[in-house]
Amino acid sequence: MKLVKAVLFVMCLLLSGLPEVFGKDREINYTGTFSNLEYNQEGGDVLGIEVKIVPTRKGYQGALQIAEGGPSELMVVDVFFERDRIKFQIPSSYKSYGGGVFEGAIDAHGIKGRLSFKGGAGDDETLIRRHSYWDTK
């Protein structure tokens, strides 16, 4: 009787998607809003990065905003994926941040990576999949 219960238990686990936990590839949802924008009470300003990624006819694009005290203009970036890897470069036409490159990894929770600029090491960033910071205002 115990053997039958054990076999049924294992079968239920397998049918419930347990193989995904052990490495079976799952499709990654590349679209959405990813943000770590926050109001800084101490400085009275907004800090962080937010990108909204959408599919287009030519691939994925993102509306990117960087805030270092105040929010930047929206920057349109072409976003490239290779499985769970993400990369985009800020076009040089954007005065403040042009030439910056973001490289990282994406999963169900968000994006982790590094935003680097010419001549600098860059900063590690964790962008959580959530509503836009601006949607709460």
N, CA, C and O atoms as a DFTB+ gen file, in Angstrom:
548 C
 N C O
     1  1       0.822      -1.189       0.000
     2  2       0.000       0.000       0.000
     3  2       0.872       1.260       0.000
     4  3       0.580       2.222      -0.711
     5  1       1.940       1.249       0.800
     6  2       2.831       2.407       0.851
     7  2       3.508       2.625      -0.498
     8  3       3.716       3.768      -0.906
     9  1       3.852       1.548      -1.192
    10  2       4.496       1.661      -2.498
    11  2       3.550       2.291      -3.506
    12  3       3.972       3.122      -4.310
    13  1       2.308       1.920      -3.480
    14  2       1.306       2.479      -4.399
    15  2       1.148       3.979      -4.133
    16  3       1.099       4.773      -5.073
    17  1       1.069       4.364      -2.865
    18  2       0.950       5.785      -2.516
    19  2       2.179       6.558      -2.974
    20  3       2.060       7.675      -3.478
    21  1       3.362       5.966      -2.801
    22  2       4.597       6.632      -3.218
    23  2       4.631       6.818      -4.729
    24  3       5.025       7.879      -5.211
    25  1       4.225       5.805      -5.477
    26  2       4.208       5.891      -6.943
    27  2       3.204       6.951      -7.386
    28  3       3.504       7.750      -8.273
    29  1       2.035       6.968      -6.789
    30  2       1.023       7.975      -7.133
    31  2       1.525       9.380      -6.803
    32  3       1.295      10.317      -7.566
    33  1       2.202       9.525      -5.682
    34  2       2.745      10.827      -5.290
    35  2       3.764      11.313      -6.319
    36  3       3.718      12.473      -6.730
    37  1       4.670      10.451      -6.736
    38  2       5.684      10.810      -7.730
    39  2       5.028      11.162      -9.061
    40  3       5.435      12.121      -9.717
    41  1       4.041      10.411      -9.458
    42  2       3.346      10.693     -10.722
    43  2       2.654      12.053     -10.660
    44  3       2.685      12.804     -11.635
    45  1       2.041      12.374      -9.544
    46  2       1.387      13.683      -9.392
    47  2       2.408      14.818      -9.495
    48  3       2.148      15.841     -10.129
    49  1       3.555      14.630      -8.874
    50  2       4.602      15.650      -8.952
    51  2       5.071      15.852     -10.393
    52  3       5.231      16.986     -10.846
    53  1       5.287      14.765     -11.099
    54  2       5.741      14.861     -12.486
    55  2       4.706      15.536     -13.363
    56  3       5.053      16.347     -14.222
    57  1       3.459      15.216     -13.160
    58  2       2.395      15.813     -13.962
    59  2       2.136      17.266     -13.609
    60  3       1.572      18.003     -14.418
    61  1       2.530      17.692     -12.430
    62  2       2.261      19.065     -11.996
    63  2       3.335      20.052     -12.446
    64  3       3.270      21.231     -12.097
    65  1       4.313      19.592     -13.208
    66  2       5.310      20.521     -13.739
    67  2       6.628      20.520     -13.009
    68  3       7.452      21.407     -13.233
    69  1       6.852      19.563     -12.149
    70  2       8.115      19.498     -11.422
    71  2       9.338      19.486     -12.330
    72  3      10.365      20.045     -11.945
    73  1       9.285      18.876     -13.524
    74  2      10.468      18.898     -14.381
    75  2      10.953      20.306     -14.721
    76  3      12.145      20.499     -14.961
    77  1      10.060      21.290     -14.747
    78  2      10.482      22.656     -15.029
    79  2      11.427      23.166     -13.956
    80  3      12.342      23.937     -14.246
    81  1      11.211      22.741     -12.718
    82  2      12.072      23.166     -11.623
    83  2      13.481      22.616     -11.811
    84  3      14.453      23.243     -11.390
    85  1      13.595      21.468     -12.429
    86  2      14.892      20.830     -12.596
    87  2      15.530      21.095     -13.946
    88  3      16.338      20.290     -14.409
    89  1      15.187      22.206     -14.590
    90  2      15.926      22.622     -15.765
    91  2      15.228      22.520     -17.094
    92  3      15.802      22.925     -18.105
    93  1      14.033      22.005     -17.147
    94  2      13.336      21.979     -18.427
    95  2      13.141      23.423     -18.884
    96  3      12.694      24.267     -18.107
    97  1      13.474      23.705     -20.134
    98  2      13.363      25.064     -20.647
    99  2      11.922      25.542     -20.598
   100  3      11.001      24.832     -21.001
   101  1      11.744      26.754     -20.099
   102  2      10.453      27.409     -20.128
   103  2      10.581      28.636     -21.008
   104  3      11.652      29.237     -21.089
   105  1       9.526      28.999     -21.651
   106  2       9.535      30.191     -22.475
   107  2       9.601      31.421     -21.577
   108  3       8.845      31.532     -20.611
   109  1      10.488      32.329     -21.892
   110  2      10.644      33.550     -21.114
   111  2       9.785      34.640     -21.740
   112  3       9.808      34.825     -22.957
   113  1       9.039      35.353     -20.930
   114  2       8.247      36.477     -21.402
   115  2       9.156      37.711     -21.424
   116  3       9.493      38.263     -20.376
   117  1       9.541      38.128     -22.616
   118  2      10.464      39.245     -22.771
   119  2       9.790      40.605     -22.621
   120  3      10.474      41.602     -22.386
   121  1       8.475      40.668     -22.750
   122  2       7.799      41.957     -22.740
   123  2       7.351      42.342     -21.342
   124  3       7.166      41.494     -20.469
   125  1       7.182      43.641     -21.151
   126  2       6.690      44.141     -19.875
   127  2       7.476      45.339     -19.413
   128  3       8.348      45.849     -20.116
   129  1       7.148      45.780     -18.214
   130  2       7.830      46.913     -17.596
   131  2       8.737      46.397     -16.496
   132  3       8.332      45.589     -15.659
   133  1       9.964      46.877     -16.514
   134  2      10.986      46.469     -15.558
   135  2      11.549      47.743     -14.939
   136  3      11.983      48.642     -15.660
   137  1      11.545      47.827     -13.617
   138  2      11.866      49.111     -12.999
   139  2      12.493      48.960     -11.625
   140  3      12.198      48.026     -10.879
   141  1      13.361      49.903     -11.314
   142  2      13.813      50.096      -9.939
   143  2      13.714      51.580      -9.576
   144  3      14.350      52.038      -8.627
   145  1      12.903      52.332     -10.348
   146  2      12.690      53.745     -10.036
   147  2      12.077      53.871      -8.651
   148  3      11.139      53.153      -8.306
   149  1      12.616      54.788      -7.866
   150  2      12.098      55.032      -6.523
   151  2      12.249      56.497      -6.179
   152  3      13.164      57.175      -6.648
   153  1      11.341      56.969      -5.357
   154  2      11.458      58.310      -4.806
   155  2      12.453      58.250      -3.655
   156  3      12.327      57.411      -2.763
   157  1      13.430      59.126      -3.675
   158  2      14.448      59.194      -2.634
   159  2      14.033      60.270      -1.635
   160  3      14.178      61.464      -1.900
   161  1      13.525      59.846      -0.505
   162  2      13.026      60.770       0.523
   163  2      14.118      61.734       0.968
   164  3      13.863      62.924       1.148
   165  1      15.326      61.227       1.143
   166  2      16.434      62.042       1.640
   167  2      16.763      63.198       0.694
   168  3      16.943      64.337       1.124
   169  1      16.838      62.887      -0.592
   170  2      17.184      63.924      -1.566
   171  2      15.984      64.604      -2.190
   172  3      16.121      65.637      -2.846
   173  1      14.801      64.028      -1.989
   174  2      13.596      64.606      -2.559
   175  2      13.535      64.483      -4.072
   176  3      12.977      65.348      -4.747
   177  1      14.111      63.403      -4.610
   178  2      14.130      63.229      -6.061
   179  2      13.907      61.770      -6.431
   180  3      13.740      60.916      -5.560
   181  1      13.906      61.491      -7.727
   182  2      13.674      60.142      -8.242
   183  2      14.991      59.568      -8.732
   184  3      15.769      60.251      -9.399
   185  1      15.236      58.300      -8.394
   186  2      16.461      57.612      -8.799
   187  2      16.113      56.252      -9.384
   188  3      15.156      55.611      -8.952
   189  1      16.897      55.812     -10.373
   190  2      16.738      54.460     -10.893
   191  2      16.578      54.408     -12.398
   192  3      16.810      55.384     -13.112
   193  1      16.172      53.227     -12.857
   194  2      16.013      52.946     -14.284
   195  2      14.682      52.232     -14.491
   196  3      14.259      51.419     -13.669
   197  1      14.035      52.553     -15.607
   198  2      12.826      51.843     -15.987
   199  2      12.844      51.634     -17.495
   200  3      13.196      52.535     -18.256
   201  1      12.458      50.425     -17.915
   202  2      12.348      50.133     -19.343
   203  2      11.066      49.344     -19.579
   204  3      10.776      48.376     -18.875
   205  1      10.306      49.774     -20.579
   206  2       9.108      49.046     -21.018
   207  2       9.447      48.424     -22.358
   208  3       9.708      49.136     -23.329
   209  1       9.446      47.095     -22.417
   210  2       9.841      46.359     -23.626
   211  2       8.597      45.849     -24.337
   212  3       7.724      45.230     -23.729
   213  1       8.534      46.123     -25.648
   214  2       7.390      45.710     -26.464
   215  2       7.894      45.085     -27.766
   216  3       8.994      45.398     -28.223
   217  1       7.080      44.191     -28.368
   218  2       7.448      43.661     -29.681
   219  2       7.086      44.668     -30.769
   220  3       6.083      45.373     -30.657
   221  1       7.901      44.734     -31.819
   222  2       7.630      45.588     -32.972
   223  2       7.883      44.780     -34.232
   224  3       8.311      43.628     -34.159
   225  1       7.622      45.376     -35.381
   226  2       7.870      44.686     -36.648
   227  2       9.340      44.349     -36.842
   228  3       9.673      43.374     -37.515
   229  1      10.215      45.148     -36.258
   230  2      11.646      44.894     -36.460
   231  2      12.314      44.208     -35.273
   232  3      13.542      44.146     -35.206
   233  1      11.537      43.703     -34.357
   234  2      12.089      43.028     -33.176
   235  2      11.567      43.705     -31.920
   236  3      10.521      44.353     -31.944
   237  1      12.288      43.555     -30.838
   238  2      11.872      44.164     -29.575
   239  2      12.481      45.558     -29.442
   240  3      13.623      45.799     -29.833
   241  1      11.684      46.467     -28.877
   242  2      12.175      47.798     -28.551
   243  2      11.737      48.141     -27.144
   244  3      10.770      47.590     -26.617
   245  1      12.476      49.070     -26.546
   246  2      12.142      49.498     -25.203
   247  2      12.098      51.005     -25.090
   248  3      12.856      51.715     -25.751
   249  1      11.201      51.485     -24.245
   250  2      11.173      52.891     -23.862
   251  2      11.912      52.959     -22.530
   252  3      11.436      52.454     -21.513
   253  1      13.072      53.586     -22.553
   254  2      13.987      53.603     -21.413
   255  2      13.987      54.971     -20.763
   256  3      13.989      55.990     -21.453
   257  1      13.986      55.000     -19.435
   258  2      14.131      56.247     -18.700
   259  2      15.089      56.018     -17.540
   260  3      14.971      55.041     -16.799
   261  1      16.026      56.922     -17.398
   262  2      17.005      56.875     -16.315
   263  2      16.803      58.123     -15.467
   264  3      16.684      59.226     -16.002
   265  1      16.763      57.957     -14.151
   266  2      16.580      59.097     -13.257
   267  2      17.747      59.176     -12.281
   268  3      18.022      58.243     -11.526
   269  1      18.409      60.297     -12.321
   270  2      19.488      60.599     -11.373
   271  2      19.175      61.951     -10.745
   272  3      19.878      62.938     -10.963
   273  1      18.120      61.968      -9.974
   274  2      17.645      63.212      -9.391
   275  2      16.357      63.649     -10.052
   276  3      15.383      63.980      -9.376
   277  1      16.352      63.649     -11.358
   278  2      15.156      63.934     -12.136
   279  2      15.095      62.954     -13.285
   280  3      16.134      62.453     -13.715
   281  1      13.912      62.664     -13.796
   282  2      13.788      61.696     -14.881
   283  2      14.309      62.240     -16.206
   284  3      14.070      63.395     -16.555
   285  1      15.020      61.395     -16.932
   286  2      15.518      61.759     -18.255
   287  2      14.378      61.740     -19.257
   288  3      13.260      61.330     -18.946
   289  1      14.685      62.193     -20.471
   290  2      13.739      62.022     -21.566
   291  2      13.582      60.530     -21.830
   292  3      14.450      59.740     -21.460
   293  1      12.486      60.142     -22.463
   294  2      12.326      58.749     -22.871
   295  2      13.283      58.466     -24.025
   296  3      13.409      59.264     -24.954
   297  1      13.948      57.329     -23.952
   298  2      14.896      56.921     -24.988
   299  2      14.411      55.607     -25.578
   300  3      14.120      54.668     -24.838
   301  1      14.321      55.529     -26.888
   302  2      13.905      54.302     -27.557
   303  2      15.155      53.494     -27.882
   304  3      16.077      53.988     -28.531
   305  1      15.173      52.238     -27.420
   306  2      16.330      51.362     -27.645
   307  2      15.870      50.070     -28.307
   308  3      14.782      49.571     -28.020
   309  1      16.695      49.536     -29.186
   310  2      16.463      48.206     -29.745
   311  2      16.969      47.195     -28.730
   312  3      18.100      47.299     -28.256
   313  1      16.136      46.218     -28.395
   314  2      16.458      45.238     -27.356
   315  2      16.663      43.877     -28.005
   316  3      15.840      43.424     -28.800
   317  1      17.771      43.230     -27.655
   318  2      18.119      41.934     -28.233
   319  2      18.154      40.876     -27.142
   320  3      18.650      41.109     -26.040
   321  1      17.611      39.697     -27.476
   322  2      17.574      38.580     -26.545
   323  2      18.237      37.366     -27.173
   324  3      18.126      37.131     -28.377
   325  1      18.921      36.608     -26.347
   326  2      19.411      35.280     -26.709
   327  2      19.126      34.400     -25.504
   328  3      19.860      34.413     -24.516
   329  1      18.049      33.638     -25.602
   330  2      17.505      32.869     -24.474
   331  2      17.248      33.808     -23.298
   332  3      16.386      34.681     -23.404
   333  1      17.963      33.663     -22.186
   334  2      17.716      34.515     -21.028
   335  2      18.646      35.724     -20.963
   336  3      18.657      36.434     -19.957
   337  1      19.410      35.967     -21.997
   338  2      20.332      37.116     -22.033
   339  2      19.663      38.299     -22.738
   340  3      18.943      38.117     -23.720
   341  1      19.905      39.502     -22.232
   342  2      19.337      40.725     -22.796
   343  2      20.454      41.739     -23.009
   344  3      21.400      41.827     -22.226
   345  1      20.315      42.503     -24.093
   346  2      21.295      43.552     -24.371
   347  2      20.610      44.680     -25.132
   348  3      19.794      44.443     -26.022
   349  1      20.956      45.903     -24.767
   350  2      20.548      47.057     -25.561
   351  2      21.577      48.156     -25.421
   352  3      22.274      48.262     -24.412
   353  1      21.655      48.978     -26.470
   354  2      22.578      50.116     -26.483
   355  2      21.769      51.379     -26.675
   356  3      20.854      51.427     -27.497
   357  1      22.113      52.403     -25.909
   358  2      21.429      53.683     -26.021
   359  2      22.029      54.439     -27.201
   360  3      23.235      54.687     -27.222
   361  1      21.207      54.811     -28.186
   362  2      21.739      55.521     -29.356
   363  2      22.481      56.805     -28.959
   364  3      22.108      57.478     -27.998
   365  1      23.516      57.122     -29.699
   366  2      24.338      58.301     -29.390
   367  2      23.567      59.609     -29.568
   368  3      24.028      60.658     -29.119
   369  1      22.423      59.562     -30.205
   370  2      21.619      60.777     -30.389
   371  2      21.041      61.296     -29.063
   372  3      20.614      62.448     -28.984
   373  1      21.028      60.455     -28.031
   374  2      20.568      60.912     -26.719
   375  2      21.766      61.468     -25.964
   376  3      22.668      60.737     -25.555
   377  1      21.743      62.800     -25.790
   378  2      22.895      63.528     -25.265
   379  2      23.439      62.978     -23.948
   380  3      24.632      62.696     -23.839
   381  1      22.590      62.829     -22.972
   382  2      23.063      62.482     -21.629
   383  2      23.593      61.059     -21.499
   384  3      24.594      60.835     -20.819
   385  1      22.937      60.098     -22.140
   386  2      23.272      58.697     -21.908
   387  2      23.675      57.945     -23.159
   388  3      23.930      56.742     -23.094
   389  1      23.740      58.625     -24.305
   390  2      24.064      57.985     -25.570
   391  2      25.357      57.197     -25.515
   392  3      26.360      57.659     -24.971
   393  1      25.323      56.008     -26.080
   394  2      26.485      55.127     -26.069
   395  2      26.505      54.151     -24.916
   396  3      27.306      53.216     -24.906
   397  1      25.632      54.355     -23.944
   398  2      25.552      53.425     -22.824
   399  2      25.065      52.064     -23.293
   400  3      24.262      51.967     -24.221
   401  1      25.558      51.015     -22.645
   402  2      25.194      49.646     -23.008
   403  2      24.718      48.915     -21.756
   404  3      25.352      48.974     -20.703
   405  1      23.582      48.221     -21.898
   406  2      23.076      47.376     -20.824
   407  2      23.187      45.929     -21.270
   408  3      22.761      45.583     -22.372
   409  1      23.761      45.079     -20.418
   410  2      23.831      43.640     -20.668
   411  2      23.464      42.921     -19.387
   412  3      23.904      43.296     -18.300
   413  1      22.645      41.873     -19.528
   414  2      22.239      41.152     -18.344
   415  2      21.434      39.913     -18.666
   416  3      21.534      39.339     -19.750
   417  1      20.623      39.513     -17.678
   418  2      19.793      38.310     -17.796
   419  2      18.371      38.656     -17.384
   420  3      18.144      39.506     -16.522
   421  1      17.411      37.976     -18.022
   422  2      15.998      38.198     -17.742
   423  2      15.371      36.889     -17.286
   424  3      15.706      35.818     -17.791
   425  1      14.452      36.988     -16.321
   426  2      13.686      35.825     -15.893
   427  2      12.276      36.281     -15.527
   428  3      11.900      37.420     -15.805
   429  1      11.510      35.415     -14.916
   430  2      10.116      35.728     -14.599
   431  2       9.990      36.894     -13.622
   432  3       8.954      37.559     -13.591
   433  1      11.021      37.153     -12.829
   434  2      10.961      38.194     -11.804
   435  2      11.459      39.548     -12.284
   436  3      11.048      40.584     -11.761
   437  1      12.349      39.545     -13.285
   438  2      12.890      40.817     -13.733
   439  2      14.175      40.662     -14.515
   440  3      14.450      39.621     -15.112
   441  1      14.957      41.735     -14.492
   442  2      16.219      41.801     -15.236
   443  2      17.329      42.175     -14.268
   444  3      17.180      43.094     -13.462
   445  1      18.433      41.461     -14.351
   446  2      19.630      41.807     -13.589
   447  2      20.759      41.995     -14.587
   448  3      20.960      41.164     -15.472
   449  1      21.495      43.088     -14.442
   450  2      22.580      43.324     -15.373
   451  2      23.376      44.556     -15.014
   452  3      23.315      45.061     -13.892
   453  1      24.129      45.030     -16.001
   454  2      25.035      46.158     -15.787
   455  2      24.828      47.184     -16.892
   456  3      24.825      46.852     -18.078
   457  1      24.654      48.437     -16.482
   458  2      24.589      49.554     -17.408
   459  2      25.940      50.241     -17.384
   460  3      26.356      50.782     -16.359
   461  1      26.628      50.216     -18.528
   462  2      27.979      50.761     -18.612
   463  2      28.028      51.900     -19.618
   464  3      27.294      51.918     -20.606
   465  1      28.905      52.840     -19.343
   466  2      29.135      53.960     -20.237
   467  2      30.603      54.006     -20.609
   468  3      31.442      53.472     -19.884
   469  1      30.925      54.634     -21.728
   470  2      32.318      54.719     -22.187
   471  2      33.190      55.297     -21.086
   472  3      32.859      56.304     -20.461
   473  1      34.314      54.629     -20.867
   474  2      35.267      55.105     -19.878
   475  2      34.897      54.778     -18.448
   476  3      35.598      55.196     -17.527
   477  1      33.810      54.039     -18.230
   478  2      33.401      53.719     -16.868
   479  2      33.085      52.251     -16.716
   480  3      32.763      51.571     -17.690
   481  1      33.177      51.763     -15.494
   482  2      32.923      50.360     -15.215
   483  2      31.438      50.029     -15.261
   484  3      31.069      48.904     -15.596
   485  1      30.588      50.982     -14.932
   486  2      29.157      50.732     -14.954
   487  2      28.616      50.334     -13.600
   488  3      29.365      50.099     -12.651
   489  1      27.305      50.264     -13.532
   490  2      26.612      49.947     -12.290
   491  2      25.747      48.707     -12.464
   492  3      25.105      48.531     -13.500
   493  1      25.732      47.847     -11.449
   494  2      24.839      46.692     -11.451
   495  2      23.428      47.182     -11.152
   496  3      23.223      48.033     -10.286
   497  1      22.463      46.636     -11.878
   498  2      21.075      47.049     -11.732
   499  2      20.174      45.823     -11.617
   500  3      20.404      44.816     -12.287
   501  1      19.159      45.907     -10.776
   502  2      18.109      44.906     -10.684
   503  2      16.801      45.617     -10.973
   504  3      16.358      46.471     -10.205
   505  1      16.185      45.251     -12.096
   506  2      14.922      45.865     -12.513
   507  2      13.819      44.836     -12.317
   508  3      13.831      43.780     -12.949
   509  1      12.882      45.138     -11.457
   510  2      11.815      44.207     -11.108
   511  2      10.681      44.328     -12.118
   512  3      10.324      45.431     -12.533
   513  1      10.117      43.186     -12.510
   514  2       8.946      43.178     -13.391
   515  2       7.761      43.675     -12.570
   516  3       7.338      43.023     -11.616
   517  1       7.230      44.838     -12.951
   518  2       6.126      45.440     -12.204
   519  2       5.467      46.546     -13.024
   520  3       5.871      46.814     -14.156
   521  1       4.461      47.179     -12.451
   522  2       3.865      48.354     -13.091
   523  2       4.894      49.472     -13.106
   524  3       5.830      49.487     -12.307
   525  1       4.707      50.400     -14.021
   526  2       5.590      51.555     -14.083
   527  2       5.518      52.365     -12.801
   528  3       4.467      52.464     -12.169
   529  1       6.635      52.932     -12.435
   530  2       6.674      53.854     -11.305
   531  2       5.627      54.955     -11.499
   532  3       4.983      55.391     -10.545
   533  1       5.473      55.393     -12.743
   534  2       4.574      56.504     -13.050
   535  2       3.106      56.104     -12.996
   536  3       2.241      56.976     -12.909
   537  1       2.802      54.816     -13.044
   538  2       1.413      54.368     -12.959
   539  2       0.838      54.582     -11.562
   540  3      -0.383      54.607     -11.401
   541  1       1.677      54.735     -10.565
   542  2       1.209      54.890      -9.192
   543  2       1.005      56.348      -8.831
   544  3       0.574      56.651      -7.718
   545  1       1.303      57.243      -9.735
   546  2       1.201      58.683      -9.439
   547  2      -0.118      59.235      -9.901
   548  3      -0.380      60.427      -9.737
